[in-house]
Amino acid sequence: MFTGIVQGKAQVIDLQRKDDFMRLTLSLPIEHCERLQTGASIAVNGTCLTVTSFEGAKISFDLIAATLDTTNLGRLALGDEVNFERAARVGDEIGGHTMSGHVFATLEVLSIEQSEDNCVIWFERPTKLAPYLLAKGFVGLNGCSLTLARVETDRFCVYLIPETLRMTTFGSVTEGARVNVEIDPQTQAIVDTVERYLAEREKA
C-alpha cells in the first residue's frame, strides 16, 4: 500500500531492454534505503515494482510486458528522474489517499500554466476513465496523490504548490509528456456500484 506522498526523485542509471522485458536500475537517495530488502515494494512513478536486487543506493527492478504496455516506464532513458515512494508501514501517517500502485493508463499533459506561486497542469480526460475523474476527487498522477481542481468534458487540471514541484518530477514536466494515472479505488467502487444499480433498474 502507498499513500501518494512522493518521498523524492530517483535517477535512472541503467536500462536493459529485451522483448517485452526491461530491467530498470535506479539510484535512490541513500537516506531512503534503510531496511531495504529483496522483494520489497517501491512505487516508481506510481507503479508498484518489486526490488529484485540492490547494492547500497543502486536498486533494480524487472518490468514485464503488462507494465511496459500500461505505464510510462518503458519510455524512460538513462539520466531520467522518476518519483518514488517506499511502501507504507503500519502506523505511518496517511497524508494523501490509499493507493495500490496499479496504474490504469497514461494521460497526456495538455498544457502547463505557471505563475510565481502556483502551477496548473491540464491533462486529457479519456472517455473510459471520465466517470472516475470528478471535480474535487482524488487521483494518483505519477504516484502523487492530487485533487482534481477543475473538470471539463475532455480534460481536467490540478494545482501544484512549489513544494510539490520541488519534490517531484512535476517540476520539470513538459507538454506532451505521458503521466501514469491511478484512479481512487473508493471513487471507482462507488461509481461502478451506482452504474450497476441503474443498469439493473432499467432491466426491471
Order of alpha helices (4+ residues) and beta strands (2+ residues): beta-beta-beta-beta-beta-alpha-beta-beta-beta-beta-beta-beta-beta-alpha-beta-alpha
